[in-house]
Amino acid sequence: MSVVRKIFGALKRVFAYFRAHTIELGLGIRVTAAALSALVIALTVGLKLPLWAVLTSIIVTQMSVGRSLKATRDYLIGTIGGALYGGAVAILIPHANEGMLLLVLVLAVLPLAFIAAINPSLNVAPVTAIIVLLLPLMNHNTPLESAIDRVLEVTVGAITGLLVSFIVLPSRAHSQVRANAAQALDLIATALTELLAALTRGRDNETLHRLQDGIGHAITSLQAIGAEAERERAAHLSKGPDTGPLLRTTLRLRHDLVMIGRSTVVPLPSPLQIRLAGPLARVSEAMANFLHSTAIALRSGTGAPAIYPVQTALKLYGAEVAKLRQESLTRGLPGDMAERFFAIGFSLEQMRQNLRDLERCVSEWADVDPPIRGKKVIDAT
């Protein structure tokens, strides 16, 4: 009986793991389907090197439809450009000996490598030019035949990969924005709690640096996925609100966090700590709860949580600060300490305004797309 229980327990853990990684599992299935389909099509139409069709299909099959569209466009443009230029150089400049071959290789690669350095989306162009130039030496084809074969092979792979991205467990970047924005909000909430707590107990710089790095990575991924989502919207592949307001609001919240971080470098003087510990704790709890609840709402597709606890906590904090000023407890503060003290209130008020914008943005996203299953966030960098 215990053995059966262990087996069921193991199966349950495996199922939970794959459920938490459904996006990654879907990508694995799409890549496999694209590779198999490209190979079958390449063999059916009689391509000379099915390898390039298979490799291309794997490269262009990306995490989202929007990213697959961009990868397909870039790969096709780079391949056609590299094939045309490499074929022209190979045809126009004879290279019967090794010296001329080296010269032709330089003339073929250098300009394309320079262009690819300026426009990274054309990175495949130098590779294609090299293949077009050198492959005839092994297959005894002409440069023109090599260029045509390369374009056909890449076209088959690219179209196959793109079609598979549309048909087999398609994943929309527009819905993936939810997961990335939710993770960024969770990290901001945790960092905010640490920063405000530092005013009364000192800062844990190692923890804060780790959180800040995580927030930076999450914001970068969010911006990249947002661009993919807008590409899908422009192609009428997904519906829903503009991703711009949500992305901009999340970025402004990160900036608010930076401002609060600069204001909490050192703890408050003891008299102020005693008076403000309670109000600051309530502000921290209210804002963190709102951010965490908003993250949950984004993942599940429900409406935004109520923001009034944040407004109430800030009102109580402002009232306590006003009392401190009436009692002249802030007059004796050194200049830099006074500047940081009043900057805290300004930063918290700025965050309150951005949280209100966040509430509106999340309300627009309610029940728009099917929510992302699992908590894994897509790395779009």
C-alpha positions in Angstrom: 0.0 0.0 0.0 2.9 2.4 0.8 4.5 1.6 -2.5 1.3 2.6 -4.4 1.0 5.7 -2.3 4.6 6.7 -3.2 3.9 6.0 -6.9 0.8 8.2 -6.8 2.8 10.9 -4.9 5.6 10.8 -7.5 3.1 11.0 -10.4 1.3 13.9 -8.7 4.6 15.8 -8.3 5.4 15.2 -12.0 2.0 16.4 -13.1 2.3 19.5 -10.9 5.7 20.2 -12.4 4.5 20.0 -16.0 1.4 22.0 -15.1 3.6 24.8 -13.8 5.7 24.7 -17.0 2.9 24.4 -19.6 4.3 27.2 -21.7 7.7 25.6 -21.9 6.2 22.2 -22.6 4.1 23.7 -25.4 7.2 25.1 -26.9 9.0 21.8 -26.8 6.0 20.1 -28.6 5.9 22.9 -31.2 9.7 22.7 -31.9 9.4 18.9 -32.3 6.4 19.1 -34.6 8.2 21.8 -36.7 11.4 19.7 -37.0 9.5 16.6 -38.1 7.2 18.5 -40.5 10.1 20.3 -42.1 12.0 17.1 -42.6 9.0 15.4 -44.2 8.4 18.3 -46.5 12.0 18.7 -47.5 12.3 15.0 -48.4 9.0 15.1 -50.2 10.0 18.1 -52.5 13.5 16.7 -52.9 15.6 19.4 -51.3 19.3 18.6 -51.5 20.1 19.5 -47.9 17.0 18.9 -45.7 19.2 19.8 -42.7 18.9 23.5 -43.3 15.1 23.3 -43.5 14.9 21.4 -40.2 17.3 23.8 -38.5 15.4 26.8 -39.8 12.1 25.4 -38.6 13.6 25.0 -35.1 15.1 28.5 -35.0 11.9 30.3 -36.1 9.6 28.3 -33.7 9.6 30.6 -30.7 7.8 31.0 -27.4 5.1 33.1 -28.8 3.4 33.7 -32.2 4.7 37.3 -32.2 8.3 36.2 -31.6 7.9 33.5 -34.3 6.7 36.2 -36.8 9.8 38.4 -36.1 12.2 35.4 -36.2 10.7 34.2 -39.5 10.8 37.7 -41.1 14.4 38.3 -39.9 15.6 34.9 -41.0 14.1 35.1 -44.5 15.3 38.6 -45.1 18.8 37.7 -43.9 18.9 34.5 -45.9 17.7 36.1 -49.2 20.0 39.1 -48.8 23.0 36.9 -47.9 22.3 34.5 -50.7 21.9 37.2 -53.3 25.0 39.1 -52.3 27.2 35.9 -51.7 26.0 34.4 -55.0 26.8 37.7 -56.9 30.3 37.9 -55.4 31.0 34.2 -56.2 29.7 34.6 -59.8 31.3 37.9 -60.7 34.8 37.2 -59.1 36.5 34.1 -60.3 38.2 32.2 -57.5 39.9 29.2 -59.0 42.9 29.2 -56.5 43.1 29.5 -52.8 44.3 33.1 -52.8 41.3 34.3 -54.8 39.0 32.2 -52.7 40.3 34.0 -49.5 39.8 37.3 -51.2 36.2 36.4 -52.3 35.5 35.2 -48.8 36.6 38.6 -47.3 34.5 40.5 -49.9 31.5 38.4 -49.1 31.7 38.4 -45.3 33.0 41.8 -44.4 30.2 44.0 -45.7 27.5 41.7 -44.4 29.1 41.3 -41.0 29.3 45.1 -40.8 25.6 45.4 -41.7 24.7 42.7 -39.2 26.6 44.6 -36.5 24.4 47.6 -37.2 21.2 45.6 -37.6 21.4 42.4 -35.5 18.2 41.0 -37.2 20.4 40.3 -40.2 22.9 38.1 -38.4 22.1 35.2 -40.7 23.2 37.0 -43.8 27.0 36.5 -43.4 26.4 32.8 -42.6 24.3 32.4 -45.7 26.9 34.1 -47.9 29.6 31.7 -46.6 27.4 28.7 -47.3 26.6 29.9 -50.8 30.3 30.6 -51.5 31.8 27.4 -50.1 29.2 24.7 -50.5 29.7 24.5 -54.3 33.3 23.4 -53.7 32.0 20.3 -51.8 28.9 19.6 -53.9 30.3 20.7 -57.3 27.4 23.0 -57.9 27.4 26.5 -59.3 27.1 29.5 -56.9 23.7 30.3 -58.5 22.4 26.8 -57.8 23.8 27.0 -54.2 22.0 30.3 -53.6 18.7 29.0 -54.9 19.0 25.8 -52.9 19.8 27.7 -49.7 16.8 30.1 -50.2 14.4 27.2 -50.9 15.6 25.2 -47.9 15.3 28.1 -45.5 11.9 29.1 -47.0 10.5 25.6 -46.4 11.8 25.6 -42.8 10.7 29.1 -42.0 7.2 28.6 -43.3 6.9 25.3 -41.6 8.0 26.6 -38.3 5.6 29.6 -38.6 2.6 27.4 -39.5 3.4 25.1 -36.6 3.5 28.1 -34.2 0.0 29.1 -35.4 -1.5 25.6 -35.3 0.2 23.5 -32.6 -0.6 24.7 -29.1 -0.2 28.4 -30.1 1.0 30.7 -27.4 0.1 34.4 -27.7 2.5 37.0 -26.4 -0.5 39.2 -25.5 -1.5 36.7 -22.8 2.1 36.1 -21.7 2.3 39.8 -20.8 0.1 38.8 -17.8 2.6 36.4 -16.3 5.6 38.7 -16.7 3.8 41.8 -15.4 2.6 39.7 -12.4 6.1 38.6 -11.6 7.4 42.1 -11.8 4.7 43.3 -9.4 5.4 40.6 -6.9 9.1 41.5 -6.9 8.3 45.2 -6.5 6.1 44.4 -3.6 8.8 42.4 -1.8 11.4 45.0 -2.5 9.1 47.8 -1.2 8.6 45.9 2.0 12.3 45.6 2.5 13.0 49.3 1.8 10.4 50.7 4.1 11.4 48.3 6.9 15.0 49.6 6.5 13.8 52.9 7.9 13.4 51.3 11.3 15.9 48.4 11.3 18.6 49.1 8.7 19.0 47.7 5.2 19.8 44.2 4.0 21.8 45.3 1.0 22.4 41.8 -0.3 18.7 41.0 -0.3 17.9 44.3 -2.0 20.5 43.9 -4.7 19.1 40.5 -5.5 15.6 41.8 -5.6 16.6 44.8 -7.8 18.3 42.5 -10.2 15.2 40.4 -10.4 13.0 43.4 -11.0 15.3 44.6 -13.8 15.3 41.3 -15.5 11.5 41.0 -15.2 11.0 44.5 -16.6 13.3 43.8 -19.5 11.4 40.6 -20.3 8.1 42.4 -20.0 9.2 45.1 -22.5 10.3 42.5 -25.0 7.1 40.5 -24.7 5.1 43.7 -24.9 6.7 44.4 -28.3 5.8 40.9 -29.5 2.3 41.3 -28.3 1.9 44.6 -30.2 3.3 42.8 -33.3 0.5 40.2 -32.9 -2.1 42.9 -32.5 -0.9 44.7 -35.6 -1.2 41.4 -37.5 -4.7 40.9 -36.0 -3.6 37.7 -34.3 -4.7 38.6 -30.9 -7.3 40.8 -29.3 -7.3 42.8 -26.1 -6.2 46.1 -24.6 -3.0 48.0 -25.6 -0.1 46.6 -23.6 1.6 50.0 -23.5 -0.3 51.5 -20.4 0.4 48.3 -18.3 4.1 48.3 -19.3 4.6 52.0 -18.7 2.8 51.9 -15.3 5.0 48.9 -14.2 8.1 50.8 -15.3 7.0 53.9 -13.3 6.5 51.7 -10.2 10.0 50.5 -10.6 11.2 54.1 -10.8 9.2 54.9 -7.6 11.0 52.0 -6.0 14.4 53.5 -6.9 13.3 56.9 -5.4 12.3 55.2 -2.2 15.6 53.3 -2.1 17.5 56.5 -2.3 15.5 57.9 0.6 16.0 54.9 2.9 19.8 54.6 2.8 20.0 55.1 6.5 17.3 54.5 9.3 15.3 57.4 10.7 16.4 59.0 13.9 15.1 57.2 17.0 12.3 59.7 17.9 10.9 59.6 14.4 11.2 55.8 14.3 9.1 55.5 17.4 6.4 57.7 15.9 6.4 56.5 12.3 7.1 52.7 12.8 3.4 51.9 12.9 2.2 54.2 10.1 5.1 53.0 7.8 4.3 49.4 8.6 0.6 49.9 7.6 1.7 51.7 4.4 4.1 48.9 3.6 1.5 46.2 4.2 -1.2 48.0 2.3 0.9 48.6 -0.8 2.5 45.2 -0.8 -0.9 43.5 -0.4 -2.3 45.6 -3.3 0.7 44.7 -5.5 0.5 41.0 -4.7 -3.3 41.0 -5.2 -2.9 42.8 -8.5 -0.4 40.1 -9.6 -3.0 37.4 -8.7 -5.7 39.3 -10.6 -3.5 39.5 -13.7 -2.7 35.8 -13.7 -6.3 34.8 -13.2 -8.0 37.4 -15.4 -10.1 38.8 -12.6 -10.7 42.5 -11.8 -8.3 44.7 -9.9 -8.3 44.7 -6.1 -9.6 47.7 -4.2 -7.0 50.4 -3.6 -8.7 52.2 -0.7 -6.5 50.4 2.0 -3.5 52.1 0.4 -5.1 55.5 0.4 -6.2 55.0 4.0 -2.7 54.0 5.2 -1.1 56.9 3.4 -3.6 59.3 4.9 -2.7 58.1 8.4 1.0 58.4 7.6 0.6 61.9 6.3 -1.4 62.9 9.4 1.4 61.6 11.7 4.0 63.4 9.7 2.0 66.6 10.0 1.9 66.1 13.8 5.7 65.7 13.9 6.1 68.9 12.0 3.7 70.7 14.4 5.7 69.4 17.3 8.9 70.7 15.6 10.5 67.2 15.7 11.8 67.6 12.2 13.5 71.0 12.6 16.6 69.6 14.1 17.3 67.1 11.4 20.6 67.5 9.4 20.1 68.8 5.9 20.6 65.4 4.1 18.4 63.6 6.6 15.6 66.1 6.3 15.8 65.9 2.5 15.5 62.1 2.6 12.7 62.2 5.2 10.5 64.5 3.1 11.5 62.6 -0.1 9.9 59.5 1.4 6.5 61.1 1.6 6.8 62.5 -2.0 7.9 59.0 -3.3 5.0 57.2 -1.5 2.5 59.7 -2.9 4.0 59.2 -6.4 3.6 55.5 -6.0 0.0 55.9 -4.8 -0.8 57.7 -8.1 0.9 55.0 -10.1 -0.9 52.3 -8.2 -4.2 54.0 -9.1 -3.1 53.8 -12.8 -2.2 50.2 -12.3 -5.7 49.5 -10.9 -7.2 51.0 -14.0 -4.9 49.0 -16.3 -5.6 45.7 -14.6 -9.4 46.4 -14.8 -9.0 46.7 -18.6 -7.2 43.3 -18.7 -10.0 41.5 -16.8 -11.3 38.5 -18.7 -9.5 39.6 -21.9 -7.2 36.6 -22.6 -7.1 33.1 -21.3 -4.9 33.3 -18.2 -1.4 31.8 -18.3 -1.3 28.6 -16.4 1.6 28.1 -14.0 3.9 30.7 -12.5 6.9 30.4 -14.8 7.7 33.6 -16.5 9.0 33.8 -20.0 12.5 35.0 -20.5 12.4 37.2 -23.5 15.8 38.5 -23.4 
